[in-house]
């Protein structure tokens, strides 16, 4: 049967440049991961944007606003501090419109995202992720400083730029309302800069006469939802607060009053849902999308058959193949399949602060039967996440050090990691001949340190060794 032209009448024939493809992303109904839920769950697939994420909308809105105000002039240089997606969007737009782009990224960003930034011609500046907000090399502070020092430089500043909110108020929200024929009852969005939730949520609440409920999905440790502020492993969402930060100032692009409620989602649930969406729904999404969908599905189980839940999935899983979709990455951080309760002994593992003295480190070594101790940031309380590990200290590292020296001046490398549910054989095969100990993790947290000797000639699970008595 020959297709007739009117079947394609809704297609845009030609756009002037790639920015004309931003927006108008599809909604996909979930069928398998929602089993048993009375309400429908639809996913707004923002990976359909030309640079692959919802940040295309915000980036284009910010650039157009800056052009209109005269802040960004022809031949100018765009600067931004970004975990990746906003930088990628700005790099695409810069390439299309003739601007140079410089993106400052945290060192936790995936290699895929760094590769995309460079593919669009952006200059990439990498800075440590775990810096306090007032540190001059913190991601956003460094980007703003470089912009100020560069003739023609313009700092996008997505966290405080009103054009971020405007992008979603004028496009994302109206699209969802139109696509659902006004039947949407709940919007679920992760909270990063807050622009998506604030803009789309505000529009939907207004157009529905406040009938639409807006739900913020947040990593369990993020401060938006009342968490401790320690780092989490789901990129591009939530809010981490460095212990040395004085006053935590939330972004102006997030209006907490727009959210009806905020649902906390553990990293395990987000990562598990992310992988399930690919394997059961054919949707390869980033973990921030998995976070939103996990919250949406949990919500859908509490609703009725007339409810329609829309979850916004900000980006594609293609940028995270080496992380959330890599079995070794997932299992080594303790997110492997749950095989039972984690042994109680596994939940107590001493760490020492970066500013501890050598004498304090030696005391910890004695308490731990000379096992290397994990070194964490100052002031960080237990438990420590894998992302916070700075290094290790072993008897050999401290042998010639003076008692009053700082352990930070005698650090050994970070120890290899293994998940509590991994097999001993798989962990043993990963160790190099010079690695004499391994950090055991569970759900992204450091829970124990095991010596290499306990891995020899064993076939049991790591968790059983952690629970074994020490002699």
VEXTIVO-718898 format. One record per residue (C-alpha): x, y, z; residue in one letter. Coordinates in steps of 0.1 Angstrom, whole numbers, plus 5000, padded with zeros to 4 digits. Layout:
XYZA
...
REM end
This chain:
500050005000X
501450344990X
501550605017X
499650915009X
501151265014X
498551375039X
499951115063X
502951345067X
501051675068X
502151745103X
505851725095X
507952045093X
509252055058X
512452265063X
513852455092X
516352745089X
518852585112X
518952315138X
517452535165X
514152505147X
514052145158X
513952225195X
510852115213X
507651935202X
508951615218X
506751295221X
504851135249X
505250755253X
502850545273X
504550295296X
503049945297X
505349695315X
507149885343X
503750015354X
502149665359X
499349685384X
499150065385X
495550205379X
496750535365X
498450585331X
502050695331X
503350885301X
506950985295X
507951305279X
510951195259X
513251505258X
516051305242X
514151375209X
515551735210X
518351785185X
521251785211X
519451515231X
517951675262X
515451915277X
518352165281X
518052245244X
514952445253X
516552635282X
519752695262X
517952835232X
515753055254X
518753195273X
520653265241X
517753445224X
517053655255X
520753755257X
520753845220X
517654055225X
519154235255X
522454295239X
524354095265X
525453845238X
526754015206X
527753865173X
531153695176X
530753665214X
531753375235X
529253175255X
530353035289X
528452795312X
529052575342X
527252245335X
527151875344X
526951825306X
523451865291X
523152245292X
526752275279X
525952035251X
522852225241X
524752555242X
527552405221X
525052285195X
523452635194X
526752805193X
527852595163X
524552675145X
524553045153X
528353125151X
529353155187X
532353015205X
531352805235X
533352725267X
531852485292X
533152425327X
532252075338X
532651875371X
535151585370X
532251345376X
530751405342X
530551105319X
533051055291X
530251045266X
529151395276X
532651535273X
532951375239X
529751535227X
530851875239X
534051845220X
532251705189X
530252035187X
533452235189X
533152355225X
536252405247X
535952195279X
537352305312X
537252035339X
537152125376X
536651915408X
533051835415X
533251835453X
534052195460X
532052435483X
529852695466X
532152985474X
535352815461X
536753015431X
537052695411X
533552565418X
531852485385X
529652795382X
532053035399X
534852935375X
532552975344X
531353315356X
534953435362X
536153315328X
533253495311X
534053815329X
537753795319X
536953735282X
536154015258X
532653945244X
532153675270X
528553605282X
527853375312X
524553185306X
523953115343X
521152855340X
520652835377X
519553195381X
518453285345X
514753355342X
514853245306X
515352895319X
511952905335X
510353085305X
511552805281X
509352545299X
506452775306X
506152865270X
506852525254X
507052215277X
503952295297X
501752385267X
502952075248X
501951845276X
498552005279X
497951985242X
499251625238X
497051495266X
494051695255X
494051855290X
493751515307X
497051535325X
496451525363X
500051495376X
503351625364X
506551455377X
509951625371X
513351595387X
514751905403X
518152015391X
518252385382X
514452375388X
513652535355X
511652245340X
509552185371X
508952555378X
508152655342X
506152355330X
504552305364X
503452675367X
501852665333X
499952345340X
498752465373X
497452785358X
495852635327X
494052365347X
492752595374X
495252435398X
493852085391X
497251945380X
499451825408X
503151895404X
505551645419X
509251705423X
511351385421X
514551415441X
517551185450X
517151065486X
520251265498X
519351585480X
518551885501X
515551985479X
513551695494X
515051725529X
518051505525X
521551545540X
523051705510X
525751445505X
526551345469X
524351105449X
525050905419X
522251015396X
523651285374X
522051625365X
519451625393X
519151705430X
521251935451X
524551845467X
525852075495X
529552065503X
530152055541X
532252365539X
529452575523X
528252845546X
524752935535X
523252715508X
521452945483X
519052765461X
518852865424X
516453135414X
515252915386X
513552695412X
510352805428X
509552555455X
505952675458X
505152535423X
505652175435X
502652025454X
505051775469X
508651635466X
509151265465X
512551125476X
513950845454X
516950625465X
519750595439X
519050215437X
515450275426X
516450535400X
519250315385X
517050005386X
514250185368X
516650335342X
517849985333X
514249845333X
513050115309X
515650015283X
515049645287X
511249635291X
510049945273X
512750005248X
513350355262X
517050435266X
516950715291X
519450885315X
519150815352X
517451145359X
514651015337X
514750685357X
514350895388X
511351075375X
509750755362X
510350575394X
508550845413X
505750855387X
505150485388X
505150475426X
502650765425X
500450585398X
499950295422X
498150525446X
495850685420X
492750595400X
492150495364X
491150845354X
494450995364X
497251065339X
500751105352X
503351265329X
507051215338X
509651425321X
512751235311X
515451495305X
517951305283X
519050985266X
520850695281X
523450715253X
525450955275X
525650705303X
526550375287X
529750345307X
527850415339X
524250315346X
524150055318X
527549905325X
527049595347X
530549625363X
529949995372X
526549915387X
527649605407X
530949755420X
529050045436X
526749805454X
523749825432X
523649465422X
520649245427X
519549225464X
520148875477X
519248935513X
519949165542X
523349335542X
525249195572X
525249425602X
529049415604X
529149565569X
527449885580X
530350005602X
533550105585X
535750375599X
536950655577X
539150945585X
538951315576X
541251475550X
542551705577X
543351425603X
546851395616X
549151105608X
548850995645X
545050985642X
545350785610X
547750535627X
545250495655X
542550415630X
544850165613X
545449985647X
541749965653X
541249815618X
543949555621X
546349755599X
543849765570X
544150075549X
541650345560X
539450545536X
540050915535X
536951135532X
536351515530X
536551725562X
533351755582X
531551485562X
529751245586X
529250875580X
528250715558X
530550815530X
529550775494X
531850635468X
531950975451X
533451135483X
536450905487X
539551115483X
542150835488X
543450585514X
546150565540X
548050245547X
550850165571X
553350185542X
552050535532X
552550665568X
555750475576X
558150775574X
555651045583X
555851265614X
552951215639X
551851575636X
551751575597X
548451585580X
547351255564X
546451455533X
550151495527X
550751125527X
547750995508X
547750665489X
545550615459X
541850535463X
541250165468X
539449955442X
535749905449X
533449605450X
529749565456X
528649375487X
526649125466X
529449055441X
531148715440X
534648695455X
535948545423X
534848835402X
536349085426X
539648895429X
540048895391X
539749275390X
542549335415X
546049415402X
549049255419X
549849565439X
546349615453X
546149465488X
542649575499X
539249655485X
536549895495X
533149725499X
530049925488X
526349895492X
523950125473X
526750365466X
527950385502X
531350275516X
530549995541X
533749805548X
537349745537X
538549385531X
542249265528X
543249075497X
544148775518X
540448715525X
539648685488X
542148405482X
540748055477X
537148175485X
534048125464X
531448285486X
529848625482X
531648945494X
528849015519X
529548685537X
533248775540X
532349115554X
530248945581X
533048695589X
534648735624X
538048895625X
540948715643X
REM end
